[in-house]
Amino acid sequence: MKKVTAYLVGTTALVLLTCLPSWAQLSLSGTVSDADGGTLPGAAIAVEGTYKGTFSDANGAFRLTNLKAGSVQVRVSLLGFEPVLQSVELRQDAQIAVSLTKTAVAIDEVVVSATRANQKSAIAYTNVSVKELNKQNLGQDIPLLLNFTPSLVTTSDAGAGVGYTGFRIRGSDATRINVTVNGIPYNDAESQGTFWVNMPDLASSVSSIQIQRGVGTSTNGAGAFGASVNVQTNSFEKNPYGEVDVSGGSFNTLKTTVKAGSGLLNNHFVVDARLSRITSDGYIDRASSNLKSFYVSSGWYGRKSFVRLNVFSGMEKTYQAWNGVPENLLKTNRTYNSYTYDNEVDNYQQDHYQLISSHELSKNWRLNASLHYTQGRGYYEQYRADNKLSDYGLPSIVIRDSTISKTDLIRRQWLDNDFYGAVFSLDYNSFGKLTANIGGGWNKYTGKHYGEVIWARFASTSNIRQRYYDNDATKTDFNLYGKVYYQFTSKFNAYVDLQVRTVGYSFLGFNQQGQNVQQDADLSFFNPKAGVTYALNDRSSVYASYGVGHREPNRNDYTQSTPASRPKAETLNDWEAGYKLQTQRLAFSANLFYMKYKNELILTGQINDVGAQNRVNVPKSYRAGIELEAGTVLAKQLRWNVNASFSQNKVKSFTEYLDNYDTGKQTINQYTNTDIAFAPNTIVGSQLLYTPAKGLEIGFLSKYVGKQYMDNTSNENRKLDAYFVNDLRFIYTLKPKGMNEITFSLLLNNVFAELYESNGYTFSYLSEGKTVTENYYYPQAGRNFLAGVRIKF
C-alpha cells in the first residue's frame, strides 16, 4: 500500500505540473448588468468546455486572460437571474456587455443560499450537482454517491452500499456532521447521527448537495465538527417531464424509480412526484434491505415569491449486521453474521412535511421562511438467549424445588418521535459591495423510547407485549446567526459570521444517588467565524478563515451518567487557508486546515459511577492537514478529477481503562500523542473520464484510504488496513425522437476484488495475566456490479 500511495501522490503532482497550459495572449473583459442597467457583482462567468472562469467585481466588471484564439461559449449566471450563453469570436482582445434578466418566477435555490458557502466564504467546500449524482445512482445510498469527494470515507454494514450506510469526513463520524435538507435540520436530535436508510432513494429527488468541510458557515441544527452537508431537493422545472429508472445487480439488488412533474401550470403551479423501491440481499449473510419511499411536492410560483409543500417518506426493513465479523473468521467466512433469528430486523418509517416559502420584499431584501414536521415510528426486534427475568422487571419462576431466573425471549425496542419547528433567513443584497443574512431557527424534538417483550420461553408474570422500560425525552434547539460579506476592493473581500445557539434537553437519567429520575440540561454556545479572500488575478485567489464550533453530548452521554460524571460540551477552533487556480485546462485548489479540539468526547473504557463505559472528555486533540483538488483536461476526450488529503489526527494525552478479570478492577494505561480513531492520514479519490464517442463516457474510479486505528492507542493490532479500490463505469446516452433521452449505465465495483474492511470496533481486557483483544470488522463486497437504464420523457 505504501507503493500505491507513493504512486498516487507522485502521479498527481506530475499531472498538476505538466498539465499547465502554455499561456495564450488573448483576453476577454466585460460587464454584467441587469435589465435596468444596474451593475451585478458576483455573477459567475465561465468558458464552456474549460475550467476557465471568474466572477464579476463590485462594479459588475470581469476579465479573463490567457484565452486561446477561436470561437468560445461564455456562460454568465447569477442566482435569481436567467443565465446567458453568449458566443464570442476571439481573434484579438475582446470586450462584451452582458445583460441578465430576472427569472420569470422565483427560484428554489434562494432558500438555501443563506446557509451555503460561496466564492467569498473562505472555506473548503464541494458542490455536487444532480448530473454527478445520477452517474452513480443505481441503488446505493447517498454516502456511496459522494464517495469521490475530498476527505470522505464511506462504509456499509451490509457491505454493498444498500441499507445502513454512513461516511466520515476528515475522520469525523456522522454525529459530528451537520446535515440539512432544504435548510431544515435532519440529524437525529438525541444521537446527533444521520440515518440515510430512513430516506431511501432521496438522491432521485435531489437537485444539488454542498459539502462544507470543517466548521463551515452557520447553519441550522447540530453542531458541525467535521463537515456540513447541505441537501437541496427542490428544483423548479418549467416543462412537464416523466422518468423511469430501473437498475439491478449483484446480491439481488433491484431499484425501481418512477418520477413525473407537471411543469408550470397556468404560469404559477407545479407538481412533482417520485415513487421508489430498493431491495437487496446484501453481501453479508442475511443483511437484506427492503426500502420504500415517495416524494411529492407542489408549489405556487410568482415573479417575486413562491410557496412549496414537500411531503416525503421512507420505510425501511433491514436485517441487522451490526455485530460485524470476528477477526478470526475474516479469512474463512467474510460474510458471517452472528444474527440467525429470522426477524432480527430494524423496522422504521419516517415521514417529512416541509412548507417552504420565499418572498422578495424589495429589490435588496428577501425573506425565506419554512415550517417543518417529521414523524418517526418503528422498532428493532431482537432474539435474546438466556436473559435474566429481573432485567425485564419480572420475578423468577418457582416450580417445586426449581427456580427459573433466566429465559430466551424476543423483544422490541421502540422509538416514536416527533420533530417540528421553523427556520428562516432574511437576505440583503446591495448589488454592490455588501451582502448580508440574518437567520436561524427554533426546533423541538419529543421522543418516546420503550421496550416490549413479545415472546418468552418462560413468561413469568408478564402480559402480552410486556413493557419493561419507558423513557420519554424532549429537546429544544434555538439558533440565531448573522452574516456580513463586504467587498473592500475589486480584489479583496471579507466576511463575519456570528451565531448564538441554545439547547435544552429533558431526559430520564441518573442522579447523584444512582437513581433513575427525570433531569434537565441547558447549554448556550457562541460560534463566531470570519474570513478573507484576495484575488491574485483573474485566474487565482487565496483565502483564510477562523471559526469556532460547539457540540453538546449525545443521548447516551447524558442518560448513562450522573451530574457528577456527565461530560462537558466539546469545543472546536478551526483555522483554514487555501489557494485556488482556474485556467483553460486546469482547476486546482489547496486547502490547509488545523482543527483544535477541547474536551473532545471519546471512549476510553472507563466505568463511570453508574457502571457505564461512557465517552469521556480529553483535554486536547487536533486534526491538521492539506486537501488537494484538481480537474484537468488531459486531451480533448480525456479528463481527470483527482483529490488527495494528507493529515495528522492526534490525541495529545490518552488514558485507556481495561477490565482486569484477574483482580476484578480496571487496569490503566497511559499514552501520549496517539492517532485519533478512524482518522486515516491519507485519502485519495480519482475519476479518470474518457469520452471516445458522442454520448459515451467511460470512467475509471479509484479510492485509496490509509490505515485507521479502531481505538485511540495507535495499537497495530487494533486497526483497519489501508485499502485501494477501483471501479469501472460505463454511461451511454441516446436522444431518440419522441423522448428526452435514454441512458444506459454499468458500474463494475471493486474490479480487482480487493479484500478490505471499511469499519470495525475493538475492545480489550486482561485475563490470566494477558491482554486479550477482540476485533470485529465490517467487510465490504468483492467484485460486484450494478446496471441500469434511465428513460426521460
C-alpha positions, 0 to 999 in steps of 0.5 A, a space after each residue: 500500500 505504501 507503493 500505491 500511495 507513493 504512486 498516487 501522490 507522485 502521479 498527481 503532482 506530475 499531472 498538476 505540473 505538466 498539465 499547465 497550459 502554455 499561456 495564450 495572449 488573448 483576453 476577454 473583459 466585460 460587464 454584467 448588468 441587469 435589465 435596468 442597467 444596474 451593475 451585478 457583482 458576483 455573477 459567475 462567468 465561465 468558458 464552456 468546455 474549460 475550467 476557465 472562469 471568474 466572477 464579476 467585481 463590485 462594479 459588475 466588471 470581469 476579465 479573463 486572460 490567457 484565452 486561446 484564439 477561436 470561437 468560445 461559449 461564455 456562460 454568465 449566471 447569477 442566482 435569481 437571474 436567467 443565465 446567458 450563453 453568449 458566443 464570442 469570436 476571439 481573434 484579438 482582445 475582446 470586450 462584451 456587455 452582458 445583460 441578465 434578466 430576472 427569472 420569470 418566477 422565483 427560484 428554489 435555490 434562494 432558500 438555501 443560499 443563506 446557509 451555503 458557502 460561496 466564492 467569498 466564504 473562505 472555506 473548503 467546500 464541494 458542490 455536487 450537482 444532480 448530473 454527478 449524482 445520477 452517474 452513480 445512482 443505481 441503488 446505493 445510498 447517498 454516502 456511496 454517491 459522494 464517495 469521490 469527494 475530498 476527505 470522505 470515507 464511506 462504509 456499509 454494514 451490509 457491505 454493498 452500499 444498500 441499507 445502513 450506510 454512513 461516511 466520515 469526513 476528515 475522520 469525523 463520524 456522522 454525529 459530528 456532521 451537520 446535515 440539512 435538507 432544504 435548510 431544515 435540520 435532519 440529524 437525529 436530535 438525541 444521537 446527533 447521527 444521520 440515518 440515510 436508510 430512513 430516506 431511501 432513494 432521496 438522491 432521485 429527488 435531489 437537485 444539488 448537495 454542498 459539502 462544507 468541510 470543517 466548521 463551515 458557515 452557520 447553519 441550522 441544527 447540530 453542531 458541525 465538527 467535521 463537515 456540513 452537508 447541505 441537501 437541496 431537493 427542490 428544483 423548479 422545472 418549467 416543462 412537464 417531464 416523466 422518468 423511469 429508472 430501473 437498475 439491478 445487480 449483484 446480491 439481488 439488488 433491484 431499484 425501481 424509480 418512477 418520477 413525473 412533474 407537471 411543469 408550470 401550470 397556468 404560469 404559477 403551479 407545479 407538481 412533482 412526484 417520485 415513487 421508489 423501491 430498493 431491495 437487496 440481499 446484501 453481501 453479508 449473510 442475511 443483511 437484506 434491505 427492503 426500502 420504500 419511499 415517495 416524494 411529492 411536492 407542489 408549489 405556487 410560483 410568482 415573479 417575486 415569491 413562491 410557496 412549496 409543500 414537500 411531503 416525503 417518506 421512507 420505510 425501511 426493513 433491514 436485517 441487522 449486521 451490526 455485530 460485524 465479523 470476528 477477526 478470526 473468521 475474516 479469512 474463512 467466512 467474510 460474510 458471517 453474521 452472528 444474527 440467525 433469528 429470522 426477524 432480527 430486523 430494524 423496522 422504521 418509517 419516517 415521514 417529512 412535511 416541509 412548507 417552504 416559502 420565499 418572498 422578495 420584499 424589495 429589490 435588496 431584501 428577501 425573506 425565506 421562511 419554512 415550517 417543518 414536521 417529521 414523524 418517526 415510528 418503528 422498532 428493532 426486534 431482537 432474539 435474546 438467549 438466556 436473559 435474566 427475568 429481573 432485567 425485564 422487571 419480572 420475578 423468577 419462576 418457582 416450580 417445586 424445588 426449581 427456580 427459573 431466573 433466566 429465559 430466551 425471549 424476543 423483544 422490541 425496542 421502540 422509538 416514536 418521535 416527533 420533530 417540528 419547528 421553523 427556520 428562516 433567513 432574511 437576505 440583503 443584497 446591495 448589488 454592490 459591495 455588501 451582502 448580508 443574512 440574518 437567520 436561524 431557527 427554533 426546533 423541538 424534538 419529543 421522543 418516546 423510547 420503550 421496550 416490549 417483550 413479545 415472546 418468552 420461553 418462560 413468561 413469568 408474570 408478564 402480559 402480552 407485549 410486556 413493557 419493561 422500560 419507558 423513557 420519554 425525552 424532549 429537546 429544544 434547539 434555538 439558533 440565531 446567526 448573522 452574516 456580513 460579506 463586504 467587498 473592500 476592493 475589486 480584489 479583496 473581500 471579507 466576511 463575519 459570521 456570528 451565531 448564538 445557539 441554545 439547547 435544552 434537553 429533558 431526559 430520564 437519567 441518573 442522579 447523584 444517588 444512582 437513581 433513575 429520575 427525570 433531569 434537565 440540561 441547558 447549554 448556550 454556545 457562541 460560534 463566531 467565524 470570519 474570513 478573507 479572500 484576495 484575488 491574485 488575478 483573474 485566474 487565482 485567489 487565496 483565502 483564510 478563515 477562523 471559526 469556532 464550533 460547539 457540540 453538546 453530548 449525545 443521548 447516551 452521554 447524558 442518560 448513562 451518567 450522573 451530574 457528577 460524571 456527565 461530560 462537558 460540551 466539546 469545543 472546536 477552533 478551526 483555522 483554514 487557508 487555501 489557494 485556488 487556480 482556474 485556467 483553460 485546462 486546469 482547476 486546482 485548489 489547496 486547502 490547509 486546515 488545523 482543527 483544535 479540539 477541547 474536551 473532545 468526547 471519546 471512549 476510553 473504557 472507563 466505568 463511570 459511577 453508574 457502571 457505564 463505559 461512557 465517552 469521556 472528555 480529553 483535554 486536547 486533540 487536533 486534526 491538521 492537514 492539506 486537501 488537494 483538488 484538481 480537474 484537468 483536461 488531459 486531451 480533448 476526450 480525456 479528463 481527470 478529477 483527482 483529490 488527495 488529503 494528507 493529515 495528522 489526527 492526534 490525541 495529545 494525552 490518552 488514558 485507556 481503562 481495561 477490565 482486569 478479570 484477574 483482580 476484578 478492577 480496571 487496569 490503566 494505561 497511559 499514552 501520549 500523542 496517539 492517532 485519533 480513531 478512524 482518522 486515516 492520514 491519507 485519502 485519495 479519490 480519482 475519476 479518470 473520464 474518457 469520452 471516445 464517442 458522442 454520448 459515451 463516457 467511460 470512467 475509471 474510479 479509484 479510492 485509496 484510504 490509509 490505515 485507521 486505528 479502531 481505538 485511540 492507542 495507535 495499537 497495530 493490532 487494533 486497526 483497519 488496513 489501508 485499502 485501494 479500490 477501483 471501479 469501472 463505469 460505463 454511461 451511454 446516452 441516446 436522444 431518440 425522437 419522441 423522448 428526452 433521452 435514454 441512458 444506459 449505465 454499468 458500474 463494475 465495483 471493486 474490479 480487482 476484488 480487493 479484500 478490505 474492511 471499511 469499519 470495525 470496533 475493538 475492545 480489550 481486557 486482561 485475563 490470566 495475566 494477558 491482554 486479550 483483544 477482540 476485533 470485529 470488522 465490517 467487510 465490504 463486497 468483492 467484485 460486484 456490479 450494478 446496471 441500469 437504464 434511465 428513460 426521460 420523457 
